[in-house]
Amino acid sequence: MICDDARPNVVFETIESSLLKGNPLGDPSLRHVPVYLPPSYDGTERFPVIYLLAGFASTGMSFLNYGFGRQTLPEMIDAMIRRGEMPKVIVVMPDCMTRYGGSQYVDSTATGPYETYLTRELIPHIDRKFRTLTEATHRAVVGKSSGGFGALRLGMRHPKLFAAVGCHSGDMDFDLCYRPNFPVAARALEKYGGSLPAFFTRWESLDKKPRGEFALLDIMAMAACYSPNPSLPPPGNMKLPFEQHTCQLVPEVWEQWKSFDPLTMLNEAKYQDSLGSLRTLFLDCGSQDEYNLQFGHRRFSARATEIGIAHRYEEFPDTHTDTSYRYRASLPLLAEAISG
């Protein structure tokens, strides 16, 4: 029986990152990371760990946000563990936020080395500070949207760190998920004379951000991750993948972007081997996703099946937003995979 007054045990770990110190955007090197601890955590028993990555414009703290009629992620996890619906795990919610709205969990000369921070600083810190099972066989990574992209990419690039991966509506098939926003971003940029610094300076100054310009912020942030330009100072230290006046693709920049696309990466043998070595690979997407991600996920699943990568892919009748309930599908699978 679950006690009605049971509350999830969430502690806040403060991490001073030497890697993020002096990053180009002046973002803090001191990061506050929520860590969920299972009900039986007493400092003696060791537990497997799931790293839970937030989507764009969100961070680890976002998983704690109260919303009427729904559980926070720690409440959801705690309830499932107490009901015996998933094994006991520690869940870490990293902070990889930037002034541009997110890091995509990649290393970039325009934002900072967030992939390296997560893999070489945060994970070792968590293993030192908490009673974790430190082998890769007891570690998983999962996220939604940009977090799903980050989880899938980390699993492909760091097979010695993760044994299970979950990707909820993760960015992929860039031709479909990003390119439709290029004309929207180009129109918004024209209001600022084509100047990214002018746009971003105003954006940061406003208490209420204009919704109609979010597409430009998003594309700017993605460009900072996928096509940085260290020869320019921030803000604006990136190369856009389209020509501003005609909105035509800039081929060499677009190729830089596409090299990050999980669909592109899936064609490389080393990444096929990484995914093939996982104990569990879970992907899902809403069938009405407004960023067209369902099409990329279908292609990814079909290609993975073709080359013999074991995985589970699910679609559900919903859009891209407010789908945190889908973690009920992935987290028990991932926890089971890393608990053996």
Secondary structure as GFF3:
##gff-version 3
##sequence-region A 1 340
A	DSSP	beta_strand	9	16	.	.	.	ID=ss1
A	DSSP	beta_strand	30	37	.	.	.	ID=ss2
A	DSSP	beta_strand	49	53	.	.	.	ID=ss3
A	DSSP	three_ten_helix	60	64	.	.	.	ID=ss4
A	DSSP	alpha_helix	73	82	.	.	.	ID=ss5
A	DSSP	beta_strand	90	92	.	.	.	ID=ss6
A	DSSP	beta_strand	107	108	.	.	.	ID=ss7
A	DSSP	beta_strand	112	113	.	.	.	ID=ss8
A	DSSP	alpha_helix	114	116	.	.	.	ID=ss9
A	DSSP	pi_helix	117	122	.	.	.	ID=ss10
A	DSSP	alpha_helix	123	129	.	.	.	ID=ss11
A	DSSP	three_ten_helix	136	138	.	.	.	ID=ss12
A	DSSP	beta_strand	139	144	.	.	.	ID=ss13
A	DSSP	alpha_helix	146	157	.	.	.	ID=ss14
A	DSSP	beta_strand	164	168	.	.	.	ID=ss15
A	DSSP	alpha_helix	174	177	.	.	.	ID=ss16
A	DSSP	three_ten_helix	179	181	.	.	.	ID=ss17
A	DSSP	alpha_helix	182	190	.	.	.	ID=ss18
A	DSSP	alpha_helix	196	205	.	.	.	ID=ss19
A	DSSP	three_ten_helix	211	213	.	.	.	ID=ss20
A	DSSP	alpha_helix	214	226	.	.	.	ID=ss21
A	DSSP	alpha_helix	251	258	.	.	.	ID=ss22
A	DSSP	alpha_helix	262	265	.	.	.	ID=ss23
A	DSSP	alpha_helix	269	276	.	.	.	ID=ss24
A	DSSP	beta_strand	280	286	.	.	.	ID=ss25
A	DSSP	alpha_helix	293	306	.	.	.	ID=ss26
A	DSSP	beta_strand	312	316	.	.	.	ID=ss27
A	DSSP	three_ten_helix	324	326	.	.	.	ID=ss28
A	DSSP	alpha_helix	327	339	.	.	.	ID=ss29
###
